[in-house]
């Protein structure tokens, strides 16, 4: 796959990740997620991506469950990030408390 094709696949995968329910839950818990890493394997499709909260610094890993069949649409929180997933953004909570 050429660079343009990879950029297209990556952009679509990233957009689908932003639309996933796990991403939305993290956002609703106060996390502001940006940047991160993309991991691929023998294909050009991302099978894992990370995003980092710019407030508390926690990195969250997401898995693409449709990667093995060539898809980019099914993103969920990775098992390595489940503990942090259940915790709201501490920095966000601190900022809210300080605004009173």
C-alpha positions in Angstrom: 0.0 0.0 0.0 1.4 3.4 -0.9 1.6 6.3 1.6 -1.7 7.9 0.4 -3.5 4.6 0.9 -2.1 4.2 4.4 -3.1 7.7 5.4 -6.7 7.0 4.2 -6.9 3.7 6.2 -5.4 5.4 9.2 -7.8 8.4 9.0 -10.8 6.1 8.7 -9.7 3.9 11.6 -9.0 6.9 13.8 -12.4 8.4 13.0 -14.1 5.1 13.8 -12.2 5.0 17.1 -13.4 8.5 18.0 -17.0 7.3 17.3 -16.6 4.2 19.5 -18.6 3.9 22.7 -15.5 3.3 24.8 -13.9 6.5 23.5 -17.1 8.4 24.2 -17.3 7.0 27.8 -13.7 8.2 28.4 -14.5 11.6 27.1 -17.6 11.8 29.2 -15.5 11.0 32.3 -13.5 14.2 31.6 -10.5 12.8 29.6 -9.3 14.9 26.7 -7.6 12.3 24.4 -5.0 13.3 21.9 -2.2 11.9 19.7 -0.9 8.5 20.6 0.7 5.5 18.9 -0.6 3.3 16.1 0.4 -0.4 15.9 0.1 -2.5 12.7 1.3 -6.0 12.0 1.5 -7.9 8.7 -1.2 -5.7 7.2 -1.5 -2.0 6.7 -4.5 -1.8 9.0 -4.1 -0.5 12.6 -4.9 -3.2 15.1 -4.1 -1.1 18.2 -4.0 2.6 18.8 -3.3 4.6 21.9 -4.5 8.1 22.9 -3.3 10.1 25.9 -5.3 12.3 28.2 -3.7 15.8 28.0 -4.9 16.6 31.5 -3.9 13.6 33.6 -1.3 12.0 31.3 -2.9 8.5 31.3 -2.5 6.6 28.0 -5.4 4.5 26.9 -5.0 1.6 24.4 -7.8 0.6 22.1 -8.0 -2.7 20.0 -9.5 -3.0 16.6 -11.6 -6.2 16.9 -12.2 -6.4 13.1 -8.5 -6.1 12.2 -8.1 -9.8 11.3 -10.9 -9.6 8.7 -9.7 -6.3 7.2 -12.0 -3.9 9.1 -11.4 -0.7 10.9 -14.8 -0.1 12.5 -14.9 -2.0 15.8 -12.8 -0.3 18.5 -12.8 -1.1 22.2 -10.7 -0.4 25.2 -7.8 -2.8 25.5 -7.5 -5.2 28.5 -4.3 -3.3 29.5 -6.3 -0.1 29.9 -9.4 -1.5 31.7 -8.2 -0.4 35.2 -7.8 3.2 34.0 -11.0 3.0 32.0 -13.1 2.7 35.1 -11.5 5.8 36.7 -12.5 9.4 35.7 -10.0 12.0 34.9 -8.4 13.1 38.1 -7.1 16.3 36.6 -10.6 17.1 35.3 -12.1 16.6 38.7 -9.4 18.8 40.3 -10.1 21.5 37.8 -13.8 21.3 38.5 -13.3 21.5 42.3 -11.1 24.6 41.9 -13.6 26.5 39.9 -16.1 27.0 42.7 
